[in-house]
Amino acid sequence: MHLLERYRIVRDRSMAICNPLKIEDFVVQPIVDVSPPKWHLGHTTWFFETFVLKPHVEGYKEFDPDYNFVFNSYYESVGARVIRTDRGNLSRPTVEDIFRYRIHVDQAMGEFLRDEDMSTALRELIVLGFNHEEQHQELLYTDIKYILGHNPLFPAYGESIYGAAAPAPSHTAWLSRPEGIAEIGFAGSGFCFDNELRRHKVYLHAYDIAREPVTNREYLEFMEAGGYHDFRYWHAEGWDWVRQHKVEAPLYWYHIDDRWLHYSWQGLELLPAGAPVCHVSYYEAAAYAAWRDARLPTEAEWETAAQELDWGRRWEWTESAYLPYPGFQKAPGAIGEYNGKFMISQMVLRGASEVTPPGHSRSTYRNFFHPSARWQFTGIRLAR
């Protein structure tokens, strides 16, 4: 696929995700983890303007010099920026301004990409921009769900963005893997993020890993057994988190009239028992695993078994801290800030979710969040 065609597909999808929104929905920031949808649209546009157009297009006219301050996310080498917690305070630029910004940059990128005679490094930078925007498309979905799901009226977003959950097995089916040396990490052609490099050998003890993710029905058993009130299953930090925030169930779950409901894209609905449990923190995932006399898989165990697992509906917590692979090197300049600076106090998640853009997932992908995070589409797979 030509770069220009790919560019248009990626950019159009971001706008399509926002089509069901009302103008007021674009500006809300309920918590620090959630960015207003209009900020995502501006930031992904800023990426192409800052890293492609301004350095590589002679005479390019910047849309608004102040936008570097507004839409820079965390790139220290690019200059000052709005504090993340203040993104929801930006009534200006308006949503209309940001739509015009996207048109301005898209027109310039359209002209620039007509000629694909460019260096390999520049081509790789543009492809990184595509994947960067696809990451934000998933964040758009998760942030929109948080915004609407914390509105007391529980408004619907629109039609379901994914199919019905497949029937869940009546019991956990285990895949047994022998001990030995395995290789993990990205290899071959195509795109990957720098944190997937370099491919290396790991030693694995023999282990079992569940073929299917944990379902809502199974997680309810943990809750009904008093799992949220028994410290024995929790890490000390997780137990503090449960008590401090008075957590009793996964995010978006509500117990009303003796029934468990959850907020979905159609509003408040009956909880589907056979669907993979979603919106749980690492703390909850680890506690559930302990209650089942099991554990979470390491990322090496997960990747080694991935071809034989049912995955892709939930990002799955692993037992692995987010650390660099052997031989990892940061790229020079701002692009080097993309992943490496976050390799502390985070846990690795593997797989993909039902809001991951088409073609954006692979078995070597290393997602990462703080153990308390659960606004993402996060779930559980057991190992032992």
Buried (B, 14 or more C-beta within 10 A) or exposed (E): EEBBEBBBBBBEBBEEBBEBBEEEBBBBBBEEBBBBBBBBBBBBBBBBBBBBBBEBBEEBEBBBEEBBEBBBBEBEEBEEBBEBEEBBEBEEBBBEBBBBBBEBBBEBBEEBBEEEEBEEEEEEBBBBBBBBBBBBBBBBBBBBBBBBBBEEEBBBBEEEEEEEBEEBEEEBEBEEBEEEEBEBBBEEEEBBBBBBBBBBEBEBEEBBBBBBBBBBBBBBEBBEEEBBEBEEBBBEEBBEBBEEEEBEBBBBBEEEEEEBBBBBBEBBEEBBBBBBBBBBBBBBBBBBBBBBEBBBBBBBBBBBBBEEBBBBBBBBBBBBBBBBBEEBEBBEEBBBBBBBEBBEEBBBBBBBBBBBBEEBBBBBBBBBBBBBBBBBBBBBBBBB
